[in-house]
Amino acid sequence: MPLFSVVTVGLGVGGHVLGGGSPPDAATLTLLIGVVGLAWRVLARAEQSLPRLIVAVYAVQAGMHIALLSPATGSVSMSGMTIGAVSVPPGAMWAGHLLAGLGVAAWLRRGERLFWRLVRRTGQRLLAPRPTPMALQRPATTPPQRRPGPSLVGARPVLCDPLRGPPR
């Protein structure tokens, strides 16, 4: 969980700095890693649906924006930004954030599905009944019943038929 939080915050801060923002101080980074780690720890208790992951990703994204736009880290707003000599309009920035959030949520959902499938399969294998070796099996308490064959009472043998004789 801590590694996932560090990667999440690292990607967010990296995008913030590449977008023209100033790097946050160590206290802000530590706070972000702790809050993101707590959020992911709560979500990691059970398999999450795609809509729930989308909400979680956008909430983390918004929280990081608020933390990174604080007076201590400089002032960058969502009204547009300048990367080098290129000015990015606000609509493009919003669209980029929305697409990135959807992509991350879809990627997380795929990982969730694979992880929980592995957990279920492992659990099934560990909890499945194992066949007992023949030497350890108890003998049956009653002998197996034999199925009776056809009844021969009243049947005449074919070789003793009185109406039949030698060929003529």
Buried (B, 14 or more C-beta within 10 A) or exposed (E): EEEBBBEBBEEBBEBBEEBEBEEBEEEBBEBBBEBBBEBBEEBEEEBBEBEBBBBBBBEBBEBBBEBBBEEEBBEBEEEBBEEEEEEBEEEEBEEEBEEBBBEBBBEBBEEBEEEEEEEEEEEEEEEEEEEEEEEEEEEEEEEEEEEEEEEEEEEEEEEEEEEEEEEE
